[in-house]
Amino acid sequence: MPEARAARDETRRSCEGGSLAPFARRARGFARVLVLFVAATLGSPAHGPIVAAHAAGSPGGTPLPQARLPARANLAAQASPATPAQPVAPTPPRATIPGFHSPPPNSDTSVSGVVRAAPAHMPFYTATKGTTTIYVLGTLHIGDPSDYPPNAPFRRPILAALAASPTLALELSPDDLIESQDDVSRYGVCSYACLPRLLPDPLWRKLAARLQNNPAALEEIKKTRPWLAALLVETYDSLNAGLQTEYGTEAQLQNVYFRTRGKVVGLETLAEQMRAFTNLTLAEQREMLAQDLEQTPAQNVADVKELHRLWRAGDADAIAAWATAKSERLARTEWTARALDNRIVYDRNRRFTARMLLIAAPNRPVFVAIGALHLGGPKGVLALLRTHGFVVEAN
């Protein structure tokens, strides 16, 4: 596509004159889903009003009860297969996320400009080896209503691949999503204000300054470990960009898939995903938070919008190049940043690929939907599939 080629060329031009360190990208799309569960947990009466986020896939944008995991809404489409796949204007959140203003329900614009009649040209690839086929879709866990037009939420090749696939494989299974609240609370939330003790004074002061206009959020984030604090900061900035969890790809994809089939599996377990964070050293957790605080909120919002634009263009390698350049720019300690990337990106890429190969079988295609930042680049899922003898083509 011309737009995709232009995006790739633009990204490459911006990187000229500097080497790209091998550690230099961190794809945390999956973490955005995880942190929304935590946000709802922290917004419950037991923890205080830090936020009351909507879950990805909440039907009709209906607010979810604070006492339960918002991920339960991901199963609503399965329980009601007749529910239309089209997005419905979301109900405003019950509690305010710092700086977050949802778009008007009937707005004819999006964060990227005027609403388009066609669905987003999100990254979509076909990997074949003999009679074995794996369809790979790059997802964005938050999105804009214009990404999924009511009568055609996905391009025809994507819908055809869904119809041909007996299995839809996501990062986590719906069952694991239901169980995630307890694990996130257990491993990421302290019973006391632990965060100031776990951070160097300069980093804590920087975080406190970022949240100075939201004292309630600051009080609650004190009770989180550094990795969870980093995810919360990232989520605030993502939602400030005007994108919404109701329009995450996974939620929209399941709305379509559950109408005709319904077998959905996870490429990793909840325990495996949690270990990506709980096994981080304190230095790695600090690096993670420091990177999120390196830029101003406005700069982070601009990055989210740029990622959304690149995702709509549909070129996984252009997305990977952009993410690499960004990661290199924000890294505070090279060795620690490299270890961090390996733990929460590259190890998971290898695990995703191994699980795909176990699920796929001759004449039984599998449709895989994972974060778009996991696809491209020399250590991405597409490159790993090629090393296993698959021919990978963009659609």
Backbone torsions as a table, in degrees:
resi	resn	phi	psi	omega
1	MET	NA	139.7	-179.8
2	PRO	-58.4	-40.2	-178.7
3	GLU	-64.5	-40.0	179.7
4	ALA	-65.8	-42.8	179.0
5	ARG	-64.0	-39.7	179.3
6	ALA	-64.0	-40.8	178.8
7	ALA	-62.6	-42.6	-179.6
8	ARG	-65.1	-44.3	-179.4
9	ASP	-62.9	-42.4	-179.6
10	GLU	-61.7	-42.8	-179.7
11	THR	-65.1	-42.9	-179.7
12	ARG	-64.9	-38.4	178.6
13	ARG	-62.8	-37.8	-178.4
14	SER	-68.7	-18.9	-177.5
15	CYS	-96.0	-6.8	-177.4
16	GLU	-64.4	145.3	177.8
17	GLY	90.5	-1.3	178.1
18	GLY	-143.6	142.5	179.4
19	SER	-76.9	150.3	177.7
20	LEU	-100.8	112.3	-179.7
21	ALA	-64.9	145.0	-176.7
22	PRO	-64.3	-21.3	-178.6
23	PHE	-85.9	-1.7	-154.7
24	ALA	-79.9	29.0	168.6
25	ARG	-142.7	148.5	175.8
26	ARG	-135.1	113.4	-178.3
27	ALA	-96.5	113.3	-176.7
28	ARG	-120.5	32.6	178.0
29	GLY	-59.3	-42.2	-178.5
30	PHE	-63.0	-31.8	-178.3
31	ALA	-66.9	-28.3	-179.2
32	ARG	-64.4	-38.6	176.2
33	VAL	-65.2	-46.1	-178.7
34	LEU	-59.0	-43.2	-175.7
35	VAL	-69.8	-25.1	176.8
36	LEU	-65.9	-34.1	175.9
37	PHE	-65.6	-41.9	179.7
38	VAL	-65.2	-40.7	-179.8
39	ALA	-58.8	-40.8	178.2
40	ALA	-68.3	-36.6	177.2
41	THR	-62.4	-45.9	179.7
42	LEU	-68.8	-20.7	178.7
43	GLY	-87.1	-1.0	-179.3
44	SER	-79.4	162.8	-178.9
45	PRO	-55.8	-27.2	-177.0
46	ALA	-71.9	-21.8	-173.8
47	HIS	-121.9	-16.7	-179.8
48	GLY	106.0	175.2	-167.4
49	PRO	-92.6	50.1	-179.4
50	ILE	-65.4	-44.1	173.7
51	VAL	-165.4	161.5	170.1
52	ALA	-130.9	81.5	-172.6
53	ALA	-78.7	154.3	171.2
54	HIS	-83.2	148.2	178.0
55	ALA	-86.2	152.2	173.1
56	ALA	-62.6	126.5	176.9
57	GLY	92.7	3.7	177.4
58	SER	-60.9	118.4	-173.5
59	PRO	-64.7	126.4	178.1
60	GLY	69.7	10.4	-178.9
61	GLY	67.7	20.7	-178.7
62	THR	-64.1	130.2	177.3
63	PRO	-58.9	143.3	-176.5
64	LEU	-101.3	147.3	-179.5
65	PRO	-63.2	135.8	-177.1
66	GLN	-67.8	-23.8	-176.6
67	ALA	-75.2	-11.2	-177.9
68	ARG	-124.8	160.7	179.5
69	LEU	-65.1	128.5	177.8
70	PRO	-62.9	-21.0	-179.9
71	ALA	-62.4	-20.2	177.6
72	ARG	-55.7	-29.9	-179.7
73	ALA	-64.9	-21.4	178.5
74	ASN	-63.7	-21.6	-179.2
75	LEU	-91.8	-3.9	-176.2
76	ALA	-61.8	-38.6	-179.6
77	ALA	-65.1	-32.8	179.1
78	GLN	-69.5	-37.9	-179.8
79	ALA	-71.5	-27.7	-179.3
80	SER	-127.1	75.8	-174.2
81	PRO	-62.5	-15.5	-178.9
82	ALA	-83.0	-5.4	-179.7
83	THR	-60.6	130.1	-179.9
84	PRO	-59.7	148.0	-178.8
85	ALA	-76.9	-15.3	-174.0
86	GLN	-69.5	144.6	177.8
87	PRO	-69.5	148.6	176.0
88	VAL	-115.6	143.5	-178.1
89	ALA	-55.4	126.5	-175.5
90	PRO	-72.3	147.4	172.8
91	THR	-75.0	138.2	179.4
92	PRO	-56.3	146.6	179.8
93	PRO	-59.2	148.7	178.6
94	ARG	-67.7	-37.9	178.8
95	ALA	-118.7	156.8	-173.1
96	THR	-88.3	129.8	168.8
97	ILE	-86.4	134.7	-173.9
98	PRO	-49.2	118.6	175.1
99	GLY	76.4	4.3	-175.2
100	PHE	-91.8	124.0	176.1
101	HIS	-127.2	113.2	-179.3
102	SER	-71.3	149.4	-179.7
103	PRO	-65.3	153.9	175.7
104	PRO	-57.1	142.7	-177.3
105	PRO	-55.3	-35.3	-175.4
106	ASN	-108.7	24.6	-178.6
107	SER	-63.3	142.7	177.5
108	ASP	-103.3	19.5	176.0
109	THR	-128.9	164.4	177.3
110	SER	-128.1	178.6	179.3
111	VAL	-65.5	-17.8	179.7
112	SER	-104.1	4.0	179.0
113	GLY	129.0	-154.0	-178.1
114	VAL	-65.8	141.0	-179.7
115	VAL	-59.5	136.2	-179.2
116	ARG	-98.6	148.5	179.5
117	ALA	-77.4	-25.4	-177.2
118	ALA	-95.1	151.8	176.9
119	PRO	-67.3	164.0	178.4
120	ALA	-60.9	143.7	176.1
121	HIS	-87.7	59.8	-175.9
122	MET	-63.3	154.6	-177.2
123	PRO	-59.7	124.7	-178.9
124	PHE	-143.7	128.6	-173.5
125	TYR	-134.8	150.5	174.0
126	THR	-114.4	123.2	177.7
127	ALA	-110.6	122.8	-177.6
128	THR	-126.8	144.2	174.2
129	LYS	-146.2	101.2	-172.7
130	GLY	65.0	-122.9	179.6
131	THR	-99.4	10.9	178.7
132	THR	-97.4	128.9	-177.2
133	THR	-127.5	132.3	173.4
134	ILE	-124.0	119.1	173.8
135	TYR	-90.4	132.7	-176.8
136	VAL	-124.2	118.5	178.8
137	LEU	-111.6	130.1	175.8
138	GLY	-88.3	120.2	-173.4
139	THR	-100.8	163.0	169.3
140	LEU	-127.4	126.9	-170.9
141	HIS	-78.8	-7.5	170.5
142	ILE	-132.9	158.2	-176.8
143	GLY	-162.4	-169.0	-176.4
144	ASP	-121.4	146.1	178.7
145	PRO	-53.0	-33.1	-178.1
146	SER	-69.4	-14.1	179.3
147	ASP	-69.9	-23.8	-174.4
148	TYR	-132.2	79.2	179.1
149	PRO	-55.1	141.8	-173.9
150	PRO	-52.8	-42.0	-175.3
151	ASN	-90.4	-7.3	179.9
152	ALA	-155.1	74.9	-174.7
153	PRO	-68.1	-21.6	179.3
154	PHE	-135.0	157.1	177.3
155	ARG	-65.5	157.1	-176.3
156	ARG	-57.6	-42.9	178.8
157	PRO	-60.4	-34.1	178.6
158	ILE	-69.4	-45.0	178.9
159	LEU	-63.2	-38.9	178.6
160	ALA	-65.3	-40.6	178.9
161	ALA	-66.1	-39.7	175.9
162	LEU	-60.0	-44.5	-179.1
163	ALA	-64.4	-29.0	-177.0
164	ALA	-88.0	-7.1	-171.4
165	SER	-104.5	121.4	176.3
166	PRO	-68.5	-19.3	-174.7
167	THR	-133.8	135.2	171.0
168	LEU	-108.2	122.1	-178.6
169	ALA	-110.6	120.4	176.7
170	LEU	-108.4	176.5	177.9
171	GLU	-61.9	-46.4	176.6
172	LEU	-123.9	147.0	176.1
173	SER	-75.4	156.7	176.5
174	PRO	-56.9	-35.8	179.0
175	ASP	-63.2	-41.4	178.6
176	ASP	-67.4	-32.6	177.3
177	LEU	-60.2	-38.1	-178.8
178	ILE	-64.3	-35.2	-175.3
179	GLU	-85.5	-3.8	-167.5
180	SER	-71.8	-27.4	-174.4
181	GLN	-59.5	-45.2	-177.8
182	ASP	-62.2	-42.1	-178.1
183	ASP	-68.0	-41.2	179.4
184	VAL	-63.6	-43.0	178.5
185	SER	-64.3	-40.9	-176.9
186	ARG	-65.3	-42.6	-172.1
187	TYR	-99.6	-20.7	-174.6
188	GLY	-109.7	-15.8	-175.5
189	VAL	-115.6	130.7	178.4
190	CYS	-93.8	162.1	176.5
191	SER	-85.9	-1.6	-179.8
192	TYR	-143.9	176.8	-178.3
193	ALA	-77.7	81.0	-173.9
194	CYS	-85.6	-25.5	-171.1
195	LEU	-60.9	-45.5	179.9
196	PRO	-58.2	-29.4	-179.8
197	ARG	-78.3	-21.5	-175.9
198	LEU	-93.7	-7.5	-177.0
199	LEU	-114.0	148.3	169.3
200	PRO	-61.7	149.3	-177.0
201	ASP	-53.6	-44.2	-179.6
202	PRO	-61.0	-38.4	-179.3
203	LEU	-70.3	-40.4	177.9
204	TRP	-63.3	-42.9	179.5
205	ARG	-62.8	-35.4	178.8
206	LYS	-66.0	-41.6	177.7
207	LEU	-66.8	-43.2	179.8
208	ALA	-61.9	-38.1	177.8
209	ALA	-66.3	-36.7	179.2
210	ARG	-62.3	-35.6	-175.2
211	LEU	-105.4	18.5	-174.5
212	GLN	-63.5	-25.8	179.3
213	ASN	-88.0	2.0	178.1
214	ASN	-134.1	76.3	-175.9
215	PRO	-60.3	-32.0	178.9
216	ALA	-64.9	-44.1	178.2
217	ALA	-64.0	-39.8	-179.9
218	LEU	-63.0	-42.2	179.4
219	GLU	-62.2	-40.6	-177.5
220	GLU	-75.4	-35.8	-178.6
221	ILE	-69.2	-20.0	174.9
222	LYS	-60.3	-23.5	-176.4
223	LYS	-91.4	7.2	-178.6
224	THR	-106.4	157.5	172.7
225	ARG	-79.4	161.1	-173.2
226	PRO	-57.0	-37.8	-178.6
227	TRP	-64.7	-37.9	179.7
228	LEU	-73.1	-37.7	175.6
229	ALA	-59.8	-40.2	178.6
230	ALA	-62.0	-42.3	-179.4
231	LEU	-67.7	-36.2	177.6
232	LEU	-65.5	-44.0	177.8
233	VAL	-59.8	-43.6	-180.0
234	GLU	-63.6	-39.7	-178.9
235	THR	-67.5	-41.6	177.0
236	TYR	-55.0	-48.2	-177.1
237	ASP	-66.8	-36.1	178.9
238	SER	-63.5	-43.2	-179.5
239	LEU	-72.7	-28.9	175.4
240	ASN	-64.9	-19.5	179.1
241	ALA	-75.0	-3.9	178.9
242	GLY	91.9	0.2	177.6
243	LEU	-87.4	155.7	-170.8
244	GLN	-129.7	145.5	-179.2
245	THR	-68.2	-26.8	178.9
246	GLU	-60.7	-24.2	-177.5
247	TYR	-107.3	28.1	169.3
248	GLY	-69.6	148.8	-174.9
249	THR	-60.5	-42.5	-176.1
250	GLU	-60.5	-42.3	179.9
251	ALA	-62.4	-46.2	-179.3
252	GLN	-67.6	-36.4	-179.8
253	LEU	-64.4	-43.7	-179.8
254	GLN	-68.0	-33.5	175.7
255	ASN	-56.3	-41.0	179.9
256	VAL	-75.4	-45.7	-171.7
257	TYR	-69.1	-40.5	-176.9
258	PHE	-66.3	-17.9	-178.2
259	ARG	-69.9	-27.4	-174.3
260	THR	-121.0	-24.3	-174.9
261	ARG	-131.2	-99.0	173.8
262	GLY	122.0	-3.3	178.1
263	LYS	-84.9	109.2	-177.9
264	VAL	-123.8	130.7	-179.1
265	VAL	-125.0	167.3	177.2
266	GLY	-107.1	145.7	177.1
267	LEU	-85.4	-10.7	173.4
268	GLU	-148.9	160.1	178.6
269	THR	-87.9	164.4	177.1
270	LEU	-60.6	-39.9	179.7
271	ALA	-61.7	-40.7	178.9
272	GLU	-64.9	-42.0	179.7
273	GLN	-66.5	-42.0	179.2
274	MET	-62.8	-37.1	-179.5
275	ARG	-64.5	-24.5	176.1
276	ALA	-58.6	-26.7	178.8
277	PHE	-101.3	-47.2	-173.8
278	THR	-67.7	-22.2	177.9
279	ASN	-87.4	-2.3	176.8
280	LEU	-66.8	138.6	173.4
281	THR	-70.4	165.0	178.6
282	LEU	-61.9	-36.9	178.2
283	ALA	-63.0	-40.0	179.6
284	GLU	-68.4	-38.8	177.2
285	GLN	-64.7	-40.6	177.8
286	ARG	-64.4	-40.1	177.4
287	GLU	-61.0	-41.7	-179.6
288	MET	-59.9	-46.8	-180.0
289	LEU	-70.2	-40.3	-179.3
290	ALA	-61.1	-38.6	178.1
291	GLN	-64.1	-40.8	-179.5
292	ASP	-67.5	-25.5	-178.9
293	LEU	-97.0	-2.8	-176.6
294	GLU	-65.2	-36.6	-179.9
295	GLN	-99.9	163.2	174.2
296	THR	-73.6	160.3	175.1
297	PRO	-54.8	-39.1	179.9
298	ALA	-63.7	-39.0	177.8
299	GLN	-67.0	-39.6	177.7
300	ASN	-65.3	-39.6	176.8
301	VAL	-61.8	-42.3	178.4
302	ALA	-61.7	-37.7	178.0
303	ASP	-65.9	-40.8	178.5
304	VAL	-61.8	-43.1	179.2
305	LYS	-65.0	-37.5	178.4
306	GLU	-67.6	-40.9	176.0
307	LEU	-61.0	-41.7	178.0
308	HIS	-61.2	-41.4	179.0
309	ARG	-64.3	-45.1	179.5
310	LEU	-64.7	-38.2	178.0
311	TRP	-63.0	-41.4	177.5
312	ARG	-64.0	-29.8	178.2
313	ALA	-71.9	-28.8	168.7
314	GLY	88.4	18.9	-178.8
315	ASP	-110.3	108.1	-176.0
316	ALA	-64.0	-34.9	-179.7
317	ASP	-70.1	-35.3	175.6
318	ALA	-65.1	-39.8	177.4
319	ILE	-63.3	-44.5	-179.6
320	ALA	-63.3	-41.0	179.5
321	ALA	-64.1	-41.8	177.9
322	TRP	-63.3	-45.0	-178.6
323	ALA	-65.6	-36.7	178.1
324	THR	-62.9	-47.0	179.7
325	ALA	-62.2	-40.1	179.4
326	LYS	-65.7	-45.3	-178.4
327	SER	-62.8	-40.6	178.2
328	GLU	-63.1	-38.2	-178.4
329	ARG	-68.0	-35.4	-173.5
330	LEU	-93.6	-15.5	-176.0
331	ALA	-58.1	131.9	180.0
332	ARG	-94.0	-40.9	179.0
333	THR	-129.0	116.5	-170.1
334	GLU	-58.8	-49.0	-176.3
335	TRP	-63.7	-43.9	-179.2
336	THR	-65.8	-40.6	179.1
337	ALA	-63.7	-37.8	178.7
338	ARG	-64.1	-44.0	178.8
339	ALA	-64.3	-38.4	179.1
340	LEU	-63.1	-46.9	178.5
341	ASP	-59.2	-42.0	-177.3
342	ASN	-64.2	-40.3	-177.0
343	ARG	-70.5	-43.5	-170.8
344	ILE	-104.6	-1.3	176.4
345	VAL	-124.1	-66.1	-167.9
346	TYR	-70.1	-38.5	175.0
347	ASP	-59.9	-40.1	-179.1
348	ARG	-71.1	-35.6	176.1
349	ASN	-58.4	-43.8	179.3
350	ARG	-65.5	-39.3	178.9
351	ARG	-66.9	-43.9	177.0
352	PHE	-55.2	-47.6	-176.4
353	THR	-63.8	-43.7	179.7
354	ALA	-60.5	-41.0	-180.0
355	ARG	-69.6	-36.9	175.9
356	MET	-57.9	-44.7	-177.7
357	LEU	-65.8	-31.2	177.5
358	LEU	-72.2	-36.1	-177.5
359	ILE	-77.8	-40.3	-175.1
360	ALA	-66.8	146.6	179.2
361	ALA	-149.3	156.1	178.6
362	PRO	-54.5	132.6	176.7
363	ASN	62.0	17.9	175.4
364	ARG	-133.6	81.5	-176.1
365	PRO	-59.7	150.5	173.3
366	VAL	-121.6	137.2	179.3
367	PHE	-103.3	117.5	-177.3
368	VAL	-108.6	131.9	177.0
369	ALA	-128.7	109.9	-179.7
370	ILE	-135.1	165.8	-178.5
371	GLY	-51.6	133.6	-175.2
372	ALA	-59.4	-27.7	-179.4
373	LEU	-71.9	-9.8	177.3
374	HIS	-87.7	-10.0	-168.4
375	LEU	-85.0	-54.0	-167.7
376	GLY	-86.0	177.8	177.1
377	GLY	85.3	168.5	-175.2
378	PRO	-65.9	-20.5	178.5
379	LYS	-111.1	12.1	-178.9
380	GLY	-79.8	169.4	-177.4
381	VAL	-60.9	-38.7	-179.0
382	LEU	-64.1	-41.9	177.8
383	ALA	-65.2	-38.3	179.3
384	LEU	-65.9	-38.9	176.8
385	LEU	-62.9	-38.5	178.4
386	ARG	-63.3	-36.5	178.8
387	THR	-67.1	-19.6	176.8
388	HIS	-93.9	13.8	174.1
389	GLY	90.3	8.8	179.3
390	PHE	-84.7	144.6	170.6
391	VAL	-94.0	120.5	-174.7
392	VAL	-110.7	124.6	-178.8
393	GLU	-128.9	142.5	177.0
394	ALA	-79.3	144.1	176.6
395	ASN	-119.2	NA	NA
